[in-house]
C-alpha cells in the first residue's frame, strides 16, 4: 500500500471517528488505541467491550452482515 493511500485511509478514519456518537464503539476504539503491543489487547478491554466484539462475531456467524459498500453508503447518507 502506498504512502498516499495510507494517508487517504487515515484521513477517512479520522473523519469517521469524528462523527461517532456511539459511546460503546468509541470505548472499544480507545481500548485498541491504548493497548500495549507486548500484552494481549483482549485482556485490556472492559467486559462491555468484549461483549460488543463477541456479539459482532455471533452476528457474523448468523449471517447478519452488510456489504462494506452498503455500510459506507448508509454512513454517508446519514451525515
HTML snippet that shows the backbone in 3Dmol.js (N, CA, C, O; Angstrom):
<script src="https://3Dmol.org/build/3Dmol-min.js"></script>
<div id="view" style="width:600px;height:400px;position:relative"></div>
<script>
const pdb = `
ATOM      1  N   UNK A   1       0.859  -1.177   0.000  1.00  0.00           N
ATOM      2  CA  UNK A   1       0.000   0.000   0.000  1.00  0.00           C
ATOM      3  C   UNK A   1       0.903   1.237   0.000  1.00  0.00           C
ATOM      4  O   UNK A   1       1.862   1.319   0.768  1.00  0.00           O
ATOM      5  N   UNK A   2       0.588   2.176  -0.855  1.00  0.00           N
ATOM      6  CA  UNK A   2       1.421   3.367  -0.982  1.00  0.00           C
ATOM      7  C   UNK A   2       1.198   4.329   0.188  1.00  0.00           C
ATOM      8  O   UNK A   2       0.192   4.253   0.894  1.00  0.00           O
ATOM      9  N   UNK A   3       2.150   5.220   0.369  1.00  0.00           N
ATOM     10  CA  UNK A   3       2.050   6.224   1.433  1.00  0.00           C
ATOM     11  C   UNK A   3       0.837   7.115   1.234  1.00  0.00           C
ATOM     12  O   UNK A   3       0.141   7.441   2.195  1.00  0.00           O
ATOM     13  N   UNK A   4       0.579   7.510  -0.001  1.00  0.00           N
ATOM     14  CA  UNK A   4      -0.579   8.376  -0.250  1.00  0.00           C
ATOM     15  C   UNK A   4      -1.893   7.648   0.035  1.00  0.00           C
ATOM     16  O   UNK A   4      -2.846   8.251   0.528  1.00  0.00           O
ATOM     17  N   UNK A   5      -1.940   6.370  -0.271  1.00  0.00           N
ATOM     18  CA  UNK A   5      -3.153   5.601   0.019  1.00  0.00           C
ATOM     19  C   UNK A   5      -3.346   5.443   1.526  1.00  0.00           C
ATOM     20  O   UNK A   5      -4.464   5.559   2.028  1.00  0.00           O
ATOM     21  N   UNK A   6      -2.253   5.177   2.248  1.00  0.00           N
ATOM     22  CA  UNK A   6      -2.331   5.096   3.706  1.00  0.00           C
ATOM     23  C   UNK A   6      -2.822   6.413   4.304  1.00  0.00           C
ATOM     24  O   UNK A   6      -3.664   6.418   5.203  1.00  0.00           O
ATOM     25  N   UNK A   7      -2.302   7.509   3.811  1.00  0.00           N
ATOM     26  CA  UNK A   7      -2.729   8.824   4.306  1.00  0.00           C
ATOM     27  C   UNK A   7      -4.197   9.090   4.011  1.00  0.00           C
ATOM     28  O   UNK A   7      -4.899   9.672   4.838  1.00  0.00           O
ATOM     29  N   UNK A   8      -4.665   8.672   2.847  1.00  0.00           N
ATOM     30  CA  UNK A   8      -6.076   8.839   2.496  1.00  0.00           C
ATOM     31  C   UNK A   8      -6.955   8.026   3.435  1.00  0.00           C
ATOM     32  O   UNK A   8      -7.982   8.509   3.911  1.00  0.00           O
ATOM     33  N   UNK A   9      -6.549   6.799   3.696  1.00  0.00           N
ATOM     34  CA  UNK A   9      -7.312   5.934   4.602  1.00  0.00           C
ATOM     35  C   UNK A   9      -7.340   6.535   6.007  1.00  0.00           C
ATOM     36  O   UNK A   9      -8.385   6.555   6.658  1.00  0.00           O
ATOM     37  N   UNK A  10      -6.200   7.020   6.466  1.00  0.00           N
ATOM     38  CA  UNK A  10      -6.149   7.621   7.807  1.00  0.00           C
ATOM     39  C   UNK A  10      -7.060   8.837   7.902  1.00  0.00           C
ATOM     40  O   UNK A  10      -7.742   9.018   8.911  1.00  0.00           O
ATOM     41  N   UNK A  11      -7.084   9.662   6.882  1.00  0.00           N
ATOM     42  CA  UNK A  11      -7.968  10.828   6.885  1.00  0.00           C
ATOM     43  C   UNK A  11      -9.432  10.412   6.888  1.00  0.00           C
ATOM     44  O   UNK A  11     -10.253  11.033   7.562  1.00  0.00           O
ATOM     45  N   UNK A  12      -9.766   9.364   6.138  1.00  0.00           N
ATOM     46  CA  UNK A  12     -11.140   8.850   6.139  1.00  0.00           C
ATOM     47  C   UNK A  12     -11.517   8.338   7.522  1.00  0.00           C
ATOM     48  O   UNK A  12     -12.629   8.573   7.994  1.00  0.00           O
ATOM     49  N   UNK A  13     -10.589   7.639   8.171  1.00  0.00           N
ATOM     50  CA  UNK A  13     -10.851   7.136   9.521  1.00  0.00           C
ATOM     51  C   UNK A  13     -11.038   8.280  10.515  1.00  0.00           C
ATOM     52  O   UNK A  13     -11.921   8.226  11.371  1.00  0.00           O
ATOM     53  N   UNK A  14     -10.218   9.297  10.401  1.00  0.00           N
ATOM     54  CA  UNK A  14     -10.339  10.461  11.296  1.00  0.00           C
ATOM     55  C   UNK A  14     -11.713  11.092  11.133  1.00  0.00           C
ATOM     56  O   UNK A  14     -12.368  11.417  12.123  1.00  0.00           O
ATOM     57  N   UNK A  15     -12.152  11.266   9.898  1.00  0.00           N
ATOM     58  CA  UNK A  15     -13.471  11.846   9.644  1.00  0.00           C
ATOM     59  C   UNK A  15     -14.583  10.994  10.211  1.00  0.00           C
ATOM     60  O   UNK A  15     -15.537  11.509  10.794  1.00  0.00           O
ATOM     61  N   UNK A  16     -14.458   9.673  10.038  1.00  0.00           N
ATOM     62  CA  UNK A  16     -15.471   8.746  10.544  1.00  0.00           C
ATOM     63  C   UNK A  16     -15.515   8.778  12.070  1.00  0.00           C
ATOM     64  O   UNK A  16     -16.589   8.865  12.666  1.00  0.00           O
ATOM     65  N   UNK A  17     -14.353   8.706  12.691  1.00  0.00           N
ATOM     66  CA  UNK A  17     -14.287   8.726  14.157  1.00  0.00           C
ATOM     67  C   UNK A  17     -14.842  10.037  14.699  1.00  0.00           C
ATOM     68  O   UNK A  17     -15.524  10.045  15.724  1.00  0.00           O
ATOM     69  N   UNK A  18     -14.560  11.125  14.032  1.00  0.00           N
ATOM     70  CA  UNK A  18     -15.026  12.435  14.468  1.00  0.00           C
ATOM     71  C   UNK A  18     -16.554  12.519  14.490  1.00  0.00           C
ATOM     72  O   UNK A  18     -17.116  13.294  15.264  1.00  0.00           O
ATOM     73  N   UNK A  19     -17.224  11.737  13.656  1.00  0.00           N
ATOM     74  CA  UNK A  19     -18.688  11.771  13.573  1.00  0.00           C
ATOM     75  C   UNK A  19     -19.364  10.768  14.511  1.00  0.00           C
ATOM     76  O   UNK A  19     -20.587  10.782  14.652  1.00  0.00           O
ATOM     77  N   UNK A  20     -18.576   9.900  15.151  1.00  0.00           N
ATOM     78  CA  UNK A  20     -19.157   8.870  16.012  1.00  0.00           C
ATOM     79  C   UNK A  20     -19.832   9.471  17.231  1.00  0.00           C
ATOM     80  O   UNK A  20     -19.349  10.445  17.808  1.00  0.00           O
ATOM     81  N   UNK A  21     -20.959   8.876  17.617  1.00  0.00           N
ATOM     82  CA  UNK A  21     -21.618   9.268  18.858  1.00  0.00           C
ATOM     83  C   UNK A  21     -21.881   8.055  19.750  1.00  0.00           C
ATOM     84  O   UNK A  21     -22.316   8.212  20.891  1.00  0.00           O
ATOM     85  N   UNK A  22     -21.624   6.855  19.245  1.00  0.00           N
ATOM     86  CA  UNK A  22     -21.834   5.618  19.998  1.00  0.00           C
ATOM     87  C   UNK A  22     -20.703   5.466  21.020  1.00  0.00           C
ATOM     88  O   UNK A  22     -19.562   5.178  20.658  1.00  0.00           O
ATOM     89  N   UNK A  23     -21.034   5.662  22.297  1.00  0.00           N
ATOM     90  CA  UNK A  23     -20.020   5.622  23.345  1.00  0.00           C
ATOM     91  C   UNK A  23     -19.344   4.259  23.445  1.00  0.00           C
ATOM     92  O   UNK A  23     -18.152   4.175  23.741  1.00  0.00           O
ATOM     93  N   UNK A  24     -20.094   3.202  23.203  1.00  0.00           N
ATOM     94  CA  UNK A  24     -19.513   1.856  23.277  1.00  0.00           C
ATOM     95  C   UNK A  24     -18.448   1.664  22.205  1.00  0.00           C
ATOM     96  O   UNK A  24     -17.368   1.139  22.479  1.00  0.00           O
ATOM     97  N   UNK A  25     -18.753   2.086  20.998  1.00  0.00           N
ATOM     98  CA  UNK A  25     -17.791   1.947  19.910  1.00  0.00           C
ATOM     99  C   UNK A  25     -16.567   2.815  20.164  1.00  0.00           C
ATOM    100  O   UNK A  25     -15.438   2.387  19.925  1.00  0.00           O
ATOM    101  N   UNK A  26     -16.787   4.019  20.644  1.00  0.00           N
ATOM    102  CA  UNK A  26     -15.667   4.904  20.966  1.00  0.00           C
ATOM    103  C   UNK A  26     -14.794   4.273  22.039  1.00  0.00           C
ATOM    104  O   UNK A  26     -13.567   4.354  21.977  1.00  0.00           O
ATOM    105  N   UNK A  27     -15.421   3.649  23.013  1.00  0.00           N
ATOM    106  CA  UNK A  27     -14.689   2.985  24.088  1.00  0.00           C
ATOM    107  C   UNK A  27     -13.851   1.829  23.547  1.00  0.00           C
ATOM    108  O   UNK A  27     -12.710   1.641  23.969  1.00  0.00           O
ATOM    109  N   UNK A  28     -14.409   1.055  22.618  1.00  0.00           N
ATOM    110  CA  UNK A  28     -13.655  -0.040  22.010  1.00  0.00           C
ATOM    111  C   UNK A  28     -12.443   0.504  21.258  1.00  0.00           C
ATOM    112  O   UNK A  28     -11.335  -0.014  21.393  1.00  0.00           O
ATOM    113  N   UNK A  29     -12.661   1.541  20.476  1.00  0.00           N
ATOM    114  CA  UNK A  29     -11.556   2.135  19.723  1.00  0.00           C
ATOM    115  C   UNK A  29     -10.474   2.675  20.655  1.00  0.00           C
ATOM    116  O   UNK A  29      -9.284   2.529  20.379  1.00  0.00           O
ATOM    117  N   UNK A  30     -10.885   3.294  21.752  1.00  0.00           N
ATOM    118  CA  UNK A  30      -9.920   3.793  22.722  1.00  0.00           C
ATOM    119  C   UNK A  30      -9.142   2.638  23.344  1.00  0.00           C
ATOM    120  O   UNK A  30      -7.936   2.751  23.562  1.00  0.00           O
ATOM    121  N   UNK A  31      -9.819   1.534  23.629  1.00  0.00           N
ATOM    122  CA  UNK A  31      -9.141   0.365  24.168  1.00  0.00           C
ATOM    123  C   UNK A  31      -8.084  -0.175  23.223  1.00  0.00           C
ATOM    124  O   UNK A  31      -6.997  -0.564  23.649  1.00  0.00           O
ATOM    125  N   UNK A  32      -8.406  -0.197  21.954  1.00  0.00           N
ATOM    126  CA  UNK A  32      -7.446  -0.652  20.946  1.00  0.00           C
ATOM    127  C   UNK A  32      -6.269   0.322  20.875  1.00  0.00           C
ATOM    128  O   UNK A  32      -5.111  -0.090  20.807  1.00  0.00           O
ATOM    129  N   UNK A  33      -6.580   1.609  20.893  1.00  0.00           N
ATOM    130  CA  UNK A  33      -5.533   2.628  20.785  1.00  0.00           C
ATOM    131  C   UNK A  33      -4.546   2.563  21.936  1.00  0.00           C
ATOM    132  O   UNK A  33      -3.344   2.734  21.735  1.00  0.00           O
ATOM    133  N   UNK A  34      -5.039   2.320  23.125  1.00  0.00           N
ATOM    134  CA  UNK A  34      -4.172   2.374  24.296  1.00  0.00           C
ATOM    135  C   UNK A  34      -3.575   1.021  24.676  1.00  0.00           C
ATOM    136  O   UNK A  34      -2.823   0.924  25.645  1.00  0.00           O
ATOM    137  N   UNK A  35      -3.907  -0.019  23.917  1.00  0.00           N
ATOM    138  CA  UNK A  35      -3.385  -1.345  24.264  1.00  0.00           C
ATOM    139  C   UNK A  35      -1.870  -1.383  24.082  1.00  0.00           C
ATOM    140  O   UNK A  35      -1.310  -0.687  23.234  1.00  0.00           O
ATOM    141  N   UNK A  36      -1.243  -2.187  24.874  1.00  0.00           N
ATOM    142  CA  UNK A  36       0.212  -2.344  24.813  1.00  0.00           C
ATOM    143  C   UNK A  36       0.530  -3.477  23.837  1.00  0.00           C
ATOM    144  O   UNK A  36      -0.119  -4.522  23.855  1.00  0.00           O
ATOM    145  N   UNK A  37       1.518  -3.262  23.001  1.00  0.00           N
ATOM    146  CA  UNK A  37       1.834  -4.257  21.985  1.00  0.00           C
ATOM    147  C   UNK A  37       2.389  -5.548  22.590  1.00  0.00           C
ATOM    148  O   UNK A  37       2.270  -6.604  21.968  1.00  0.00           O
ATOM    149  N   UNK A  38       2.982  -5.498  23.765  1.00  0.00           N
ATOM    150  CA  UNK A  38       3.549  -6.699  24.356  1.00  0.00           C
ATOM    151  C   UNK A  38       2.547  -7.435  25.248  1.00  0.00           C
ATOM    152  O   UNK A  38       2.882  -8.452  25.855  1.00  0.00           O
ATOM    153  N   UNK A  39       1.344  -6.928  25.323  1.00  0.00           N
ATOM    154  CA  UNK A  39       0.295  -7.571  26.104  1.00  0.00           C
ATOM    155  C   UNK A  39      -0.858  -7.913  25.173  1.00  0.00           C
ATOM    156  O   UNK A  39      -0.997  -7.329  24.098  1.00  0.00           O
ATOM    157  N   UNK A  40      -1.668  -8.849  25.590  1.00  0.00           N
ATOM    158  CA  UNK A  40      -2.834  -9.234  24.806  1.00  0.00           C
ATOM    159  C   UNK A  40      -3.892  -8.145  24.959  1.00  0.00           C
ATOM    160  O   UNK A  40      -4.415  -7.937  26.053  1.00  0.00           O
ATOM    161  N   UNK A  41      -4.204  -7.460  23.882  1.00  0.00           N
ATOM    162  CA  UNK A  41      -5.148  -6.335  23.945  1.00  0.00           C
ATOM    163  C   UNK A  41      -6.515  -6.779  24.464  1.00  0.00           C
ATOM    164  O   UNK A  41      -7.227  -5.982  25.074  1.00  0.00           O
ATOM    165  N   UNK A  42      -6.890  -8.033  24.231  1.00  0.00           N
ATOM    166  CA  UNK A  42      -8.182  -8.525  24.688  1.00  0.00           C
ATOM    167  C   UNK A  42      -8.297  -8.387  26.205  1.00  0.00           C
ATOM    168  O   UNK A  42      -9.354  -8.026  26.723  1.00  0.00           O
ATOM    169  N   UNK A  43      -7.216  -8.675  26.906  1.00  0.00           N
ATOM    170  CA  UNK A  43      -7.233  -8.624  28.366  1.00  0.00           C
ATOM    171  C   UNK A  43      -7.377  -7.194  28.893  1.00  0.00           C
ATOM    172  O   UNK A  43      -7.737  -6.994  30.053  1.00  0.00           O
ATOM    173  N   UNK A  44      -7.102  -6.217  28.056  1.00  0.00           N
ATOM    174  CA  UNK A  44      -7.200  -4.821  28.472  1.00  0.00           C
ATOM    175  C   UNK A  44      -8.577  -4.220  28.213  1.00  0.00           C
ATOM    176  O   UNK A  44      -8.865  -3.105  28.647  1.00  0.00           O
ATOM    177  N   UNK A  45      -9.428  -4.963  27.504  1.00  0.00           N
ATOM    178  CA  UNK A  45     -10.772  -4.469  27.213  1.00  0.00           C
ATOM    179  C   UNK A  45     -11.683  -4.663  28.418  1.00  0.00           C
ATOM    180  O   UNK A  45     -11.476  -5.568  29.227  1.00  0.00           O
ATOM    181  N   UNK A  46     -12.682  -3.814  28.529  1.00  0.00           N
ATOM    182  CA  UNK A  46     -13.680  -3.982  29.580  1.00  0.00           C
ATOM    183  C   UNK A  46     -14.609  -5.124  29.193  1.00  0.00           C
ATOM    184  O   UNK A  46     -14.625  -5.554  28.039  1.00  0.00           O
ATOM    185  N   UNK A  47     -15.373  -5.607  30.144  1.00  0.00           N
ATOM    186  CA  UNK A  47     -16.346  -6.666  29.842  1.00  0.00           C
ATOM    187  C   UNK A  47     -17.357  -6.198  28.809  1.00  0.00           C
ATOM    188  O   UNK A  47     -17.755  -6.976  27.943  1.00  0.00           O
ATOM    189  N   UNK A  48     -17.786  -4.924  28.884  1.00  0.00           N
ATOM    190  CA  UNK A  48     -18.726  -4.391  27.894  1.00  0.00           C
ATOM    191  C   UNK A  48     -18.111  -4.417  26.488  1.00  0.00           C
ATOM    192  O   UNK A  48     -18.783  -4.774  25.521  1.00  0.00           O
ATOM    193  N   UNK A  49     -16.853  -4.044  26.383  1.00  0.00           N
ATOM    194  CA  UNK A  49     -16.184  -4.049  25.087  1.00  0.00           C
ATOM    195  C   UNK A  49     -16.077  -5.465  24.538  1.00  0.00           C
ATOM    196  O   UNK A  49     -16.290  -5.697  23.347  1.00  0.00           O
ATOM    197  N   UNK A  50     -15.746  -6.411  25.415  1.00  0.00           N
ATOM    198  CA  UNK A  50     -15.653  -7.810  24.983  1.00  0.00           C
ATOM    199  C   UNK A  50     -17.012  -8.320  24.511  1.00  0.00           C
ATOM    200  O   UNK A  50     -17.097  -9.031  23.510  1.00  0.00           O
ATOM    201  N   UNK A  51     -18.073  -7.958  25.231  1.00  0.00           N
ATOM    202  CA  UNK A  51     -19.420  -8.369  24.839  1.00  0.00           C
ATOM    203  C   UNK A  51     -19.769  -7.857  23.448  1.00  0.00           C
ATOM    204  O   UNK A  51     -20.326  -8.593  22.634  1.00  0.00           O
ATOM    205  N   UNK A  52     -19.442  -6.596  23.176  1.00  0.00           N
ATOM    206  CA  UNK A  52     -19.735  -5.999  21.869  1.00  0.00           C
ATOM    207  C   UNK A  52     -19.020  -6.766  20.764  1.00  0.00           C
ATOM    208  O   UNK A  52     -19.614  -7.076  19.731  1.00  0.00           O
ATOM    209  N   UNK A  53     -17.757  -7.067  20.982  1.00  0.00           N
ATOM    210  CA  UNK A  53     -16.979  -7.787  19.974  1.00  0.00           C
ATOM    211  C   UNK A  53     -17.538  -9.193  19.772  1.00  0.00           C
ATOM    212  O   UNK A  53     -17.710  -9.640  18.638  1.00  0.00           O
ATOM    213  N   UNK A  54     -17.819  -9.883  20.865  1.00  0.00           N
ATOM    214  CA  UNK A  54     -18.356 -11.240  20.760  1.00  0.00           C
ATOM    215  C   UNK A  54     -19.729 -11.252  20.092  1.00  0.00           C
ATOM    216  O   UNK A  54     -20.048 -12.172  19.339  1.00  0.00           O
ATOM    217  N   UNK A  55     -20.544 -10.225  20.369  1.00  0.00           N
ATOM    218  CA  UNK A  55     -21.841 -10.122  19.696  1.00  0.00           C
ATOM    219  C   UNK A  55     -21.633  -9.955  18.195  1.00  0.00           C
ATOM    220  O   UNK A  55     -22.360 -10.536  17.389  1.00  0.00           O
ATOM    221  N   UNK A  56     -20.636  -9.156  17.828  1.00  0.00           N
ATOM    222  CA  UNK A  56     -20.324  -8.972  16.409  1.00  0.00           C
ATOM    223  C   UNK A  56     -19.929 -10.276  15.743  1.00  0.00           C
ATOM    224  O   UNK A  56     -20.345 -10.556  14.619  1.00  0.00           O
ATOM    225  N   UNK A  57     -19.122 -11.079  16.438  1.00  0.00           N
ATOM    226  CA  UNK A  57     -18.748 -12.386  15.900  1.00  0.00           C
ATOM    227  C   UNK A  57     -19.989 -13.264  15.740  1.00  0.00           C
ATOM    228  O   UNK A  57     -20.148 -13.945  14.727  1.00  0.00           O
ATOM    229  N   UNK A  58     -20.867 -13.244  16.749  1.00  0.00           N
ATOM    230  CA  UNK A  58     -22.100 -14.032  16.681  1.00  0.00           C
ATOM    231  C   UNK A  58     -22.978 -13.594  15.525  1.00  0.00           C
ATOM    232  O   UNK A  58     -23.522 -14.423  14.795  1.00  0.00           O
ATOM    233  N   UNK A  59     -23.112 -12.278  15.363  1.00  0.00           N
ATOM    234  CA  UNK A  59     -23.903 -11.760  14.242  1.00  0.00           C
ATOM    235  C   UNK A  59     -23.324 -12.240  12.911  1.00  0.00           C
ATOM    236  O   UNK A  59     -24.066 -12.625  12.007  1.00  0.00           O
ATOM    237  N   UNK A  60     -22.000 -12.214  12.799  1.00  0.00           N
ATOM    238  CA  UNK A  60     -21.356 -12.642  11.558  1.00  0.00           C
ATOM    239  C   UNK A  60     -21.624 -14.119  11.298  1.00  0.00           C
ATOM    240  O   UNK A  60     -21.913 -14.512  10.168  1.00  0.00           O
ATOM    241  N   UNK A  61     -21.528 -14.936  12.343  1.00  0.00           N
ATOM    242  CA  UNK A  61     -21.783 -16.368  12.181  1.00  0.00           C
ATOM    243  C   UNK A  61     -23.230 -16.642  11.771  1.00  0.00           C
ATOM    244  O   UNK A  61     -23.503 -17.627  11.085  1.00  0.00           O
ATOM    245  N   UNK A  62     -24.154 -15.779  12.185  1.00  0.00           N
ATOM    246  CA  UNK A  62     -25.568 -15.939  11.843  1.00  0.00           C
ATOM    247  C   UNK A  62     -25.906 -15.300  10.500  1.00  0.00           C
ATOM    248  O   UNK A  62     -27.062 -15.313  10.077  1.00  0.00           O
ATOM    249  N   UNK A  63     -24.914 -14.750   9.838  1.00  0.00           N
ATOM    250  CA  UNK A  63     -25.141 -14.144   8.537  1.00  0.00           C
ATOM    251  C   UNK A  63     -25.717 -12.746   8.596  1.00  0.00           C
ATOM    252  O   UNK A  63     -26.178 -12.219   7.583  1.00  0.00           O
ATOM    253  N   UNK A  64     -25.697 -12.139   9.769  1.00  0.00           N
ATOM    254  CA  UNK A  64     -26.211 -10.766   9.922  1.00  0.00           C
ATOM    255  C   UNK A  64     -25.104  -9.791   9.539  1.00  0.00           C
ATOM    256  O   UNK A  64     -24.519  -9.118  10.388  1.00  0.00           O
ATOM    257  N   UNK A  65     -24.838  -9.736   8.252  1.00  0.00           N
ATOM    258  CA  UNK A  65     -23.753  -8.911   7.743  1.00  0.00           C
ATOM    259  C   UNK A  65     -24.272  -7.915   6.715  1.00  0.00           C
ATOM    260  O   UNK A  65     -25.322  -8.123   6.107  1.00  0.00           O
ATOM    261  N   UNK A  66     -23.540  -6.854   6.531  1.00  0.00           N
ATOM    262  CA  UNK A  66     -23.813  -5.880   5.481  1.00  0.00           C
ATOM    263  C   UNK A  66     -22.557  -5.775   4.630  1.00  0.00           C
ATOM    264  O   UNK A  66     -21.440  -5.798   5.147  1.00  0.00           O
ATOM    265  N   UNK A  67     -22.745  -5.662   3.356  1.00  0.00           N
ATOM    266  CA  UNK A  67     -21.596  -5.453   2.481  1.00  0.00           C
ATOM    267  C   UNK A  67     -20.979  -4.111   2.808  1.00  0.00           C
ATOM    268  O   UNK A  67     -21.676  -3.159   3.158  1.00  0.00           O
ATOM    269  N   UNK A  68     -19.671  -4.047   2.692  1.00  0.00           N
ATOM    270  CA  UNK A  68     -18.944  -2.824   3.008  1.00  0.00           C
ATOM    271  C   UNK A  68     -19.505  -1.633   2.227  1.00  0.00           C
ATOM    272  O   UNK A  68     -19.660  -0.541   2.774  1.00  0.00           O
ATOM    273  N   UNK A  69     -19.804  -1.851   0.962  1.00  0.00           N
ATOM    274  CA  UNK A  69     -20.335  -0.784   0.115  1.00  0.00           C
ATOM    275  C   UNK A  69     -21.650  -0.238   0.679  1.00  0.00           C
ATOM    276  O   UNK A  69     -21.877   0.971   0.687  1.00  0.00           O
ATOM    277  N   UNK A  70     -22.521  -1.155   1.154  1.00  0.00           N
ATOM    278  CA  UNK A  70     -23.796  -0.739   1.739  1.00  0.00           C
ATOM    279  C   UNK A  70     -23.576   0.044   3.035  1.00  0.00           C
ATOM    280  O   UNK A  70     -24.226   1.061   3.278  1.00  0.00           O
ATOM    281  N   UNK A  71     -22.645  -0.449   3.866  1.00  0.00           N
ATOM    282  CA  UNK A  71     -22.342   0.218   5.133  1.00  0.00           C
ATOM    283  C   UNK A  71     -21.902   1.651   4.901  1.00  0.00           C
ATOM    284  O   UNK A  71     -22.427   2.573   5.525  1.00  0.00           O
ATOM    285  N   UNK A  72     -20.937   1.847   4.003  1.00  0.00           N
ATOM    286  CA  UNK A  72     -20.408   3.187   3.762  1.00  0.00           C
ATOM    287  C   UNK A  72     -21.458   4.100   3.130  1.00  0.00           C
ATOM    288  O   UNK A  72     -21.484   5.299   3.409  1.00  0.00           O
ATOM    289  N   UNK A  73     -22.330   3.534   2.274  1.00  0.00           N
ATOM    290  CA  UNK A  73     -23.404   4.340   1.684  1.00  0.00           C
ATOM    291  C   UNK A  73     -24.349   4.809   2.763  1.00  0.00           C
ATOM    292  O   UNK A  73     -24.726   5.980   2.787  1.00  0.00           O
ATOM    293  N   UNK A  74     -24.749   3.903   3.675  1.00  0.00           N
ATOM    294  CA  UNK A  74     -25.631   4.287   4.779  1.00  0.00           C
ATOM    295  C   UNK A  74     -24.983   5.332   5.662  1.00  0.00           C
ATOM    296  O   UNK A  74     -25.636   6.286   6.083  1.00  0.00           O
ATOM    297  N   UNK A  75     -23.710   5.160   5.942  1.00  0.00           N
ATOM    298  CA  UNK A  75     -22.986   6.130   6.784  1.00  0.00           C
ATOM    299  C   UNK A  75     -22.938   7.496   6.100  1.00  0.00           C
ATOM    300  O   UNK A  75     -23.142   8.528   6.740  1.00  0.00           O
ATOM    301  N   UNK A  76     -22.669   7.490   4.812  1.00  0.00           N
ATOM    302  CA  UNK A  76     -22.613   8.739   4.055  1.00  0.00           C
ATOM    303  C   UNK A  76     -23.982   9.416   4.007  1.00  0.00           C
ATOM    304  O   UNK A  76     -24.090  10.631   4.172  1.00  0.00           O
ATOM    305  N   UNK A  77     -25.030   8.612   3.777  1.00  0.00           N
ATOM    306  CA  UNK A  77     -26.384   9.145   3.683  1.00  0.00           C
ATOM    307  C   UNK A  77     -26.867   9.697   5.029  1.00  0.00           C
ATOM    308  O   UNK A  77     -27.687  10.614   5.066  1.00  0.00           O
ATOM    309  N   UNK A  78     -26.356   9.138   6.136  1.00  0.00           N
ATOM    310  CA  UNK A  78     -26.771   9.578   7.465  1.00  0.00           C
ATOM    311  C   UNK A  78     -26.185  10.936   7.823  1.00  0.00           C
ATOM    312  O   UNK A  78     -26.723  11.648   8.671  1.00  0.00           O
ATOM    313  N   UNK A  79     -25.090  11.289   7.179  1.00  0.00           N
ATOM    314  CA  UNK A  79     -24.378  12.527   7.515  1.00  0.00           C
ATOM    315  C   UNK A  79     -24.880  13.674   6.802  1.00  0.00           C
ATOM    316  O   UNK A  79     -24.376  14.782   6.984  1.00  0.00           O
TER     317      UNK A  79
END
`;
const viewer = $3Dmol.createViewer("view");
viewer.addModel(pdb, "pdb");
viewer.setStyle({}, {cartoon: {color: "spectrum"}});
viewer.zoomTo();
viewer.render();
</script>
